[in-house]
Amino acid sequence: MAAAAAASLSPCTPIQNHQRHIQSNFIPCCSFSRSNFNKNRSIGKFIGIQSLKIPPFEGNNRPGNKINVLGETESAGIEASNAVKDELFVRFFRESWPYFLAHRGSTFVILISAEIIDSPNLDHILMDISLLHGLGIKFVLVPGTHVQIDQLLAERKCEPKYVGSYRITDADSLSAAMNASGRIRIMIEAKLSPGPSLSGIRRHGDNSRWYDGVSVASGNFLAAKRRGVVEGIDYASTGEVKKIDVSRIRERLDQDSIVLLSNLGYSSSGEVLNCNTYEVATACALALGAEKLICIIDGPILDEYGRLIRFLTLQDADMLIRKRAKQSETAANYVKAVAQEDLACAIFDPNGKAFPRAPKFQNGVGFDNWSGLWSTEQGFAIGGQERLGRLNGYLSELAAAAFVCSGGVQRVHLLDGTMGGVLLKELFQRDGVGTMVASDLYEGIRMARVTDLDGIKRLLLPLEESGILIKRTEEELLQALDSFIVVEREGHIIACSALFPFFKDKCGEVAAIAVSPECRGQGQGDKLLDYIEKKASFLGLQMLFLLTTRTADWFVRRGFTECSIESIPEERRKRINISRRSKYYMKRLLPDGSGIRLDNAYA
């Protein structure tokens, strides 16, 4: 489960450009954290796991060797190595189960930057997209083209022209854009067509379905309008997103096709218009209501110390971008695009889900659709000399991510496409390997205050009366208040829990998880428990334990296992009411490498 907290990064931390490739191997076991990742580099890569180093056995008659039925000598070391590989393989699939369930049926919009399109990394990225498509994920691919367009213009001895985030698309540029878009479309269709290798599955029988490649659908899904003349500059055949044909895209996705969305749009008068790739991708993610927008770029997003920024809340990303508004035109555009009050107050429907906030901007960064409402299909354009020269590192990509999050897409991932298997590593490991911007994690969670006491009592009372929780007096609650965490929505406490640390034993007790009846079934309990695990890890605790009489099944499904009373810290054992005959459960915490920080209340 992904997680967030109130303060992930200092808003004045700069986004660094990257001139080196991060090298790491994928460990085929989802529960391995980043801190264990480098320690296990010798285990090998996800595809074609390499053997572990096994000490050699000497001598033909030593216990390390045995004679098979053919009279040939075999090394027990090789068998041991194969056994380790098999065990890791099995563990990977078993521990990937939650990820398979979480991602299956989801719609992901993937922007593949023009730099990656023009690199040898594209083949493996498309191979992994094909693999994930086979697992039931729906994909819309939006390939970048500006590198290829500029190359074609250079061959024709023409100079590319940019103003702000947009290209001025004259006749030569439009011809190059159509050429580049067509070539890229055909290349991607060709690379996705073969499907998986058949050599390893023939032993399972003959099946005609194995020979079917991946279906790729493209078409006139993008309606555009001319950007026109802005501040005296004629952008010629440069277009802006007018409408994404959601119904026809969904129809193709439901037919098990990968949709390939070009940045070439078509006007109502039949013209071809060259649109900004990021504007198209962000508009598409918003219009489809995609679960994720994934931007595969040519490097990682680093902080001022050269460390990967693994996670940002929407609020932190927004603050970081606003700090750069004076030195970055893209950041300034973002500030114009997102009304400041949109991030200050979220609007919830009766089920607690945040309504998308409509982006509002001028001149192609958002437009009035003449119905009195602002269109949410308009995207966010980045590009031009600021991005080409990396004058502000990857701040432009971060601005696009924050814009999409503010519009209702809950997760945006910025991934280094030069890292092998980056999609698999990001989507099937707890901590991932890229930068995630999220709008909804831990929303409304905070440490309890004295003013929350009545709300906490209202949540606990029904559970105390039914015998699920032990009864606590108001004085006991007040004494324990500093250990309580609450979820607040519109001024009401809708859930609570407590973490009581035992620092000497490096463990903590989870207690008093309670959710308001009208908010049950929305994942509030899971959110609280995940938050408690982050807090416990932050405090240096290595294990959580709890006492329960009626809710064991819920905790077992979330990784707790039954233990004896001897596993409970002695200090806590002295206060246990044996007459309740509670069951004891514990869970060992994995090192947290998610990059999600906790606020000062936890320091």
Solvent accessible surface area in square Angstrom, and as a share of the most:
residue,aa,sasa,rsa
1,M,127,0.56
2,A,36,0.28
3,A,0,0.00
4,A,1,0.01
5,A,6,0.05
6,A,70,0.54
7,A,48,0.37
8,S,3,0.02
9,L,18,0.09
10,S,48,0.31
11,P,37,0.23
12,C,94,0.56
13,T,10,0.06
14,P,30,0.19
15,I,7,0.03
16,Q,64,0.28
17,N,49,0.25
18,H,15,0.07
19,Q,162,0.72
20,R,129,0.47
21,H,104,0.46
22,I,42,0.22
23,Q,124,0.55
24,S,20,0.13
25,N,35,0.18
26,F,6,0.03
27,I,1,0.01
28,P,1,0.01
29,C,0,0.00
30,C,3,0.02
31,S,34,0.22
32,F,33,0.14
33,S,1,0.01
34,R,33,0.12
35,S,55,0.36
36,N,39,0.20
37,F,19,0.08
38,N,96,0.49
39,K,159,0.68
40,N,40,0.21
41,R,96,0.35
42,S,62,0.40
43,I,14,0.07
44,G,1,0.01
45,K,109,0.46
46,F,38,0.16
47,I,118,0.60
48,G,60,0.58
49,I,31,0.16
50,Q,112,0.50
51,S,63,0.40
52,L,44,0.22
53,K,184,0.78
54,I,60,0.31
55,P,101,0.64
56,P,118,0.74
57,F,98,0.41
58,E,122,0.55
59,G,45,0.44
60,N,117,0.60
61,N,150,0.77
62,R,137,0.50
63,P,138,0.87
64,G,6,0.06
65,N,29,0.15
66,K,102,0.43
67,I,113,0.57
68,N,38,0.19
69,V,150,0.86
70,L,137,0.68
71,G,53,0.51
72,E,96,0.43
73,T,76,0.44
74,E,68,0.30
75,S,38,0.24
76,A,34,0.27
77,G,6,0.06
78,I,111,0.56
79,E,80,0.36
80,A,44,0.34
81,S,7,0.05
82,N,62,0.32
83,A,59,0.45
84,V,49,0.28
85,K,51,0.21
86,D,88,0.46
87,E,93,0.42
88,L,13,0.07
89,F,107,0.45
90,V,55,0.32
91,R,81,0.30
92,F,9,0.04
93,F,97,0.41
94,R,173,0.63
95,E,50,0.22
96,S,0,0.00
97,W,166,0.58
98,P,81,0.51
99,Y,41,0.15
100,F,44,0.19
101,L,83,0.41
102,A,71,0.55
103,H,21,0.09
104,R,149,0.54
105,G,45,0.43
106,S,12,0.08
107,T,5,0.03
108,F,1,0.00
109,V,0,0.00
110,I,0,0.00
111,L,1,0.00
112,I,0,0.00
113,S,2,0.01
114,A,1,0.01
115,E,47,0.21
116,I,2,0.01
117,I,10,0.05
118,D,75,0.39
119,S,28,0.18
120,P,122,0.76
121,N,41,0.21
122,L,3,0.02
123,D,69,0.36
124,H,110,0.49
125,I,9,0.04
126,L,1,0.01
127,M,115,0.51
128,D,12,0.06
129,I,0,0.00
130,S,19,0.12
131,L,68,0.34
132,L,0,0.00
133,H,20,0.09
134,G,65,0.62
135,L,69,0.34
136,G,29,0.28
137,I,4,0.02
138,K,57,0.24
139,F,0,0.00
140,V,0,0.00
141,L,0,0.00
142,V,0,0.00
143,P,7,0.05
144,G,3,0.02
145,T,5,0.03
146,H,38,0.17
147,V,31,0.18
148,Q,21,0.09
149,I,3,0.02
150,D,29,0.15
151,Q,85,0.38
152,L,14,0.07
153,L,1,0.01
154,A,66,0.51
155,E,131,0.59
156,R,93,0.34
157,K,188,0.80
158,C,37,0.22
159,E,135,0.60
160,P,38,0.24
161,K,96,0.41
162,Y,37,0.14
163,V,49,0.28
164,G,28,0.27
165,S,9,0.06
166,Y,9,0.03
167,R,17,0.06
168,I,32,0.16
169,T,0,0.00
170,D,48,0.25
171,A,86,0.67
172,D,66,0.34
173,S,3,0.02
174,L,33,0.17
175,S,51,0.33
176,A,0,0.00
177,A,1,0.01
178,M,91,0.41
179,N,49,0.25
180,A,2,0.02
181,S,13,0.08
182,G,24,0.23
183,R,148,0.54
184,I,7,0.03
185,R,93,0.34
186,I,102,0.52
187,M,62,0.28
188,I,0,0.00
189,E,43,0.19
190,A,61,0.47
191,K,78,0.33
192,L,2,0.01
193,S,57,0.37
194,P,99,0.62
195,G,22,0.21
196,P,96,0.60
197,S,88,0.57
198,L,32,0.16
199,S,96,0.62
200,G,57,0.55
201,I,57,0.29
202,R,138,0.50
203,R,204,0.75
204,H,126,0.56
205,G,36,0.35
206,D,133,0.69
207,N,45,0.23
208,S,90,0.58
209,R,166,0.61
210,W,52,0.18
211,Y,122,0.46
212,D,95,0.49
213,G,37,0.36
214,V,22,0.13
215,S,59,0.38
216,V,33,0.19
217,A,15,0.12
218,S,45,0.29
219,G,42,0.41
220,N,88,0.45
221,F,2,0.01
222,L,4,0.02
223,A,37,0.29
224,A,1,0.01
225,K,58,0.25
226,R,107,0.39
227,R,33,0.12
228,G,24,0.23
229,V,100,0.58
230,V,19,0.11
231,E,166,0.74
232,G,72,0.69
233,I,58,0.29
234,D,87,0.45
235,Y,8,0.03
236,A,29,0.23
237,S,16,0.10
238,T,3,0.01
239,G,0,0.00
240,E,4,0.02
241,V,0,0.00
242,K,84,0.36
243,K,111,0.47
244,I,1,0.00
245,D,37,0.19
246,V,40,0.23
247,S,81,0.52
248,R,76,0.28
249,I,0,0.00
250,R,80,0.29
251,E,84,0.38
252,R,62,0.23
253,L,5,0.03
254,D,103,0.53
255,Q,113,0.50
256,D,95,0.49
257,S,9,0.06
258,I,0,0.00
259,V,0,0.00
260,L,5,0.03
261,L,1,0.01
262,S,32,0.21
263,N,5,0.03
264,L,17,0.09
265,G,0,0.00
266,Y,88,0.33
267,S,18,0.12
268,S,113,0.73
269,S,90,0.58
270,G,64,0.62
271,E,61,0.27
272,V,38,0.22
273,L,1,0.00
274,N,8,0.04
275,C,4,0.03
276,N,22,0.11
277,T,20,0.12
278,Y,10,0.04
279,E,0,0.00
280,V,0,0.00
281,A,0,0.00
282,T,1,0.00
283,A,0,0.00
284,C,0,0.00
285,A,0,0.00
286,L,18,0.09
287,A,23,0.18
288,L,9,0.04
289,G,52,0.50
290,A,4,0.03
291,E,87,0.39
292,K,22,0.09
293,L,0,0.00
294,I,0,0.00
295,C,0,0.00
296,I,0,0.00
297,I,1,0.00
298,D,43,0.22
299,G,0,0.00
300,P,7,0.04
301,I,2,0.01
302,L,9,0.04
303,D,5,0.03
304,E,83,0.37
305,Y,153,0.58
306,G,29,0.28
307,R,131,0.48
308,L,36,0.18
309,I,9,0.05
310,R,65,0.24
311,F,4,0.02
312,L,1,0.00
313,T,12,0.07
314,L,1,0.00
315,Q,85,0.38
316,D,11,0.06
317,A,0,0.00
318,D,12,0.06
319,M,88,0.39
320,L,2,0.01
321,I,0,0.00
322,R,58,0.21
323,K,123,0.52
324,R,28,0.10
325,A,27,0.21
326,K,208,0.88
327,Q,117,0.52
328,S,2,0.02
329,E,99,0.44
330,T,2,0.01
331,A,0,0.00
332,A,30,0.23
333,N,30,0.15
334,Y,0,0.00
335,V,41,0.23
336,K,145,0.61
337,A,0,0.00
338,V,3,0.02
339,A,25,0.19
340,Q,124,0.55
341,E,102,0.46
342,D,21,0.11
343,L,25,0.12
344,A,88,0.68
345,C,80,0.48
346,A,35,0.27
347,I,109,0.55
348,F,47,0.19
349,D,32,0.17
350,P,134,0.84
351,N,104,0.54
352,G,13,0.12
353,K,125,0.53
354,A,36,0.28
355,F,97,0.40
356,P,86,0.54
357,R,37,0.13
358,A,33,0.25
359,P,6,0.04
360,K,68,0.29
361,F,5,0.02
362,Q,125,0.56
363,N,86,0.44
364,G,2,0.02
365,V,18,0.11
366,G,1,0.01
367,F,26,0.11
368,D,59,0.31
369,N,60,0.31
370,W,200,0.70
371,S,75,0.48
372,G,67,0.64
373,L,125,0.62
374,W,88,0.31
375,S,15,0.09
376,T,53,0.31
377,E,37,0.16
378,Q,0,0.00
379,G,0,0.00
380,F,1,0.00
381,A,4,0.03
382,I,4,0.02
383,G,12,0.11
384,G,2,0.02
385,Q,110,0.49
386,E,26,0.12
387,R,11,0.04
388,L,67,0.34
389,G,47,0.45
390,R,34,0.12
391,L,129,0.64
392,N,19,0.10
393,G,8,0.07
394,Y,3,0.01
395,L,0,0.00
396,S,3,0.02
397,E,0,0.00
398,L,0,0.00
399,A,0,0.00
400,A,0,0.00
401,A,0,0.00
402,A,0,0.00
403,F,0,0.00
404,V,0,0.00
405,C,1,0.01
406,S,5,0.03
407,G,3,0.03
408,G,36,0.35
409,V,3,0.02
410,Q,66,0.29
411,R,43,0.16
412,V,0,0.00
413,H,8,0.03
414,L,4,0.02
415,L,0,0.00
416,D,6,0.03
417,G,1,0.01
418,T,23,0.13
419,M,12,0.05
420,G,52,0.50
421,G,22,0.21
422,V,3,0.01
423,L,2,0.01
424,L,10,0.05
425,K,8,0.03
426,E,17,0.08
427,L,5,0.03
428,F,7,0.03
429,Q,12,0.06
430,R,66,0.24
431,D,16,0.08
432,G,4,0.04
433,V,14,0.08
434,G,4,0.04
435,T,0,0.00
436,M,21,0.09
437,V,0,0.00
438,A,2,0.02
439,S,23,0.15
440,D,38,0.20
441,L,27,0.13
442,Y,15,0.06
443,E,56,0.25
444,G,34,0.32
445,I,20,0.10
446,R,43,0.16
447,M,34,0.15
448,A,14,0.11
449,R,131,0.48
450,V,103,0.59
451,T,120,0.70
452,D,9,0.04
453,L,14,0.07
454,D,84,0.44
455,G,5,0.05
456,I,0,0.00
457,K,68,0.29
458,R,162,0.59
459,L,17,0.09
460,L,1,0.01
461,L,95,0.47
462,P,69,0.43
463,L,28,0.14
464,E,19,0.08
465,E,123,0.55
466,S,55,0.35
467,G,33,0.31
468,I,39,0.20
469,L,28,0.14
470,I,76,0.39
471,K,150,0.64
472,R,47,0.17
473,T,81,0.47
474,E,87,0.39
475,E,116,0.52
476,E,84,0.37
477,L,5,0.02
478,L,83,0.41
479,Q,139,0.62
480,A,19,0.15
481,L,10,0.05
482,D,127,0.66
483,S,22,0.14
484,F,0,0.00
485,I,0,0.00
486,V,0,0.00
487,V,3,0.01
488,E,56,0.25
489,R,37,0.14
490,E,128,0.57
491,G,58,0.56
492,H,124,0.56
493,I,25,0.13
494,I,12,0.06
495,A,0,0.00
496,C,0,0.00
497,S,0,0.00
498,A,0,0.00
499,L,1,0.01
500,F,47,0.20
501,P,46,0.29
502,F,16,0.07
503,F,123,0.51
504,K,195,0.83
505,D,73,0.38
506,K,105,0.44
507,C,2,0.01
508,G,0,0.00
509,E,12,0.05
510,V,5,0.03
511,A,14,0.11
512,A,5,0.04
513,I,33,0.17
514,A,3,0.02
515,V,20,0.11
516,S,8,0.05
517,P,88,0.55
518,E,134,0.60
519,C,7,0.04
520,R,128,0.47
521,G,85,0.82
522,Q,62,0.28
523,G,38,0.37
524,Q,13,0.06
525,G,10,0.10
526,D,33,0.17
527,K,38,0.16
528,L,0,0.00
529,L,6,0.03
530,D,16,0.08
531,Y,4,0.01
532,I,0,0.00
533,E,32,0.14
534,K,18,0.08
535,K,15,0.07
536,A,0,0.00
537,S,32,0.21
538,F,102,0.42
539,L,47,0.23
540,G,45,0.43
541,L,8,0.04
542,Q,96,0.43
543,M,19,0.09
544,L,0,0.00
545,F,1,0.00
546,L,3,0.01
547,L,41,0.21
548,T,10,0.06
549,T,49,0.28
550,R,150,0.55
551,T,47,0.27
552,A,23,0.18
553,D,124,0.64
554,W,77,0.27
555,F,18,0.08
556,V,76,0.44
557,R,199,0.73
558,R,61,0.22
559,G,42,0.40
560,F,2,0.01
561,T,84,0.49
562,E,104,0.47
563,C,22,0.13
564,S,59,0.38
565,I,46,0.23
566,E,124,0.56
567,S,44,0.28
568,I,2,0.01
569,P,7,0.04
570,E,104,0.47
571,E,112,0.50
572,R,28,0.10
573,R,82,0.30
574,K,156,0.66
575,R,148,0.54
576,I,18,0.09
577,N,84,0.43
578,I,113,0.57
579,S,91,0.59
580,R,71,0.26
581,R,207,0.76
582,S,14,0.09
583,K,105,0.45
584,Y,29,0.11
585,Y,17,0.06
586,M,28,0.13
587,K,44,0.19
588,R,170,0.62
589,L,27,0.13
590,L,73,0.36
591,P,62,0.39
592,D,52,0.27
593,G,13,0.13
594,S,12,0.08
595,G,32,0.31
596,I,14,0.07
597,R,116,0.42
598,L,16,0.08
599,D,34,0.18
600,N,137,0.70
601,A,64,0.50
602,Y,5,0.02
603,A,109,0.84
